[in-house]
Each structure stands twice: as C-alpha cells, then as structure tokens.
Amino acid sequence: MTTRVEELAQQIASLDESDLQALLDRVEELSFRQELSTLSDRYRKRLEEQGELNESAEEILGKLKRIREEIVSREYPG
C-alpha cells in the first residue's frame, strides 16, 4: 500500500463507532451514485446506438403500452 492509503486506513481505524458508521454510509452513498451514473451512461449509449436517444416521452409511453397489451393478450387470452 502507498503511504497515503496506509495513513487513511489508520485514521479510519481510529474513528469512534458513530463516525465510522457515518463514513461507511457516506462511502456507500457515493458508490451508489457512481454506479447509477455508470449505468445511466451505458443506457444512454445503448439508446444512441439504437437511434432511440431522442424519442419523446409520448413515443416511449406508446411503446410501453403496446408491449403491455401484447403481454396481456399472450398471457391472458380471451
């Protein structure tokens, strides 16, 4: 480990329980945001590749409605 990482590890290890929990919660929140951002970027890229990035909300909702209707007619015929 680098000296900086070792120093951080020692500081973290010396935190009292409430501060440690607050730190872990904050790290979890930051990690979640980063993963969400990464997922969003991947989804945008996929939509762009499929030529669907600039579809309007109405177009998207229309597609979802058609998909839902197809599923209902297939799964619950008659």
C-alpha positions as MATLAB code, in Angstrom:
seq = 'MTTRVEELAQQIASLDESDLQALLDRVEELSFRQELSTLSDRYRKRLEEQGELNESAEEILGKLKRIREEIVSREYPG';
ca = [
       0.000    0.000    0.000;
       1.045    3.536   -0.547;
       1.857    5.698    2.441;
      -1.234    7.815    1.834;
      -3.526    4.794    1.803;
      -1.904    3.447    4.937;
      -2.408    6.782    6.695;
      -6.054    6.867    5.668;
      -6.538    3.303    6.878;
      -5.072    4.202   10.247;
      -7.278    7.271   10.535;
     -10.349    5.229    9.679;
      -9.414    2.525   12.170;
      -9.124    5.142   14.915;
     -12.628    6.579   14.366;
     -15.225    6.033   17.034;
     -18.145    3.812   16.086;
     -20.607    6.585   15.169;
     -18.073    8.386   12.965;
     -17.093    5.106   11.332;
     -20.738    4.315   10.588;
     -21.254    7.807    9.157;
     -18.181    7.352    6.962;
     -19.339    3.947    5.730;
     -22.796    5.339    4.975;
     -21.250    8.191    3.000;
     -18.981    5.833    1.055;
     -21.980    3.644    0.278;
     -23.940    6.664   -0.962;
     -21.073    7.853   -3.152;
     -20.544    4.366   -4.538;
     -24.252    4.033   -5.320;
     -24.287    7.382   -7.116;
     -21.227    6.413   -9.150;
     -22.742    3.072  -10.157;
     -26.022    4.770  -11.042;
     -24.167    7.288  -13.174;
     -22.253    4.493  -14.924;
     -25.480    2.604  -15.592;
     -27.118    5.754  -16.924;
     -24.184    6.383  -19.273;
     -24.364    2.810  -20.592;
     -28.107    3.072  -21.137;
     -27.750    6.406  -22.950;
     -25.033    4.914  -25.166;
     -27.243    1.925  -25.993;
     -30.200    4.162  -26.817;
     -27.979    6.318  -29.002;
     -26.659    3.253  -30.853;
     -30.244    2.110  -31.424;
     -31.294    5.569  -32.605;
     -33.750    5.931  -29.727;
     -31.988    8.505  -27.563;
     -34.086   11.458  -28.691;
     -37.509    9.789  -28.558;
     -40.198   11.799  -26.843;
     -41.874   10.684  -23.642;
     -45.068   10.093  -25.624;
     -43.274    7.738  -28.021;
     -41.747    5.788  -25.162;
     -45.056    5.537  -23.306;
     -46.738    4.401  -26.527;
     -44.166    1.610  -26.943;
     -44.609    0.553  -23.331;
     -48.388    0.473  -23.771;
     -48.075   -1.733  -26.865;
     -45.689   -4.077  -25.051;
     -48.045   -4.289  -22.073;
     -51.000   -5.037  -24.378;
     -49.020   -7.752  -26.183;
     -48.128   -9.399  -22.879;
     -51.717   -9.231  -21.636;
     -53.105  -10.743  -24.842;
     -50.486  -13.506  -24.785;
     -50.664  -14.322  -21.081;
     -54.380  -13.776  -20.570;
     -56.078  -14.754  -23.843;
     -59.827  -14.275  -24.201;
];
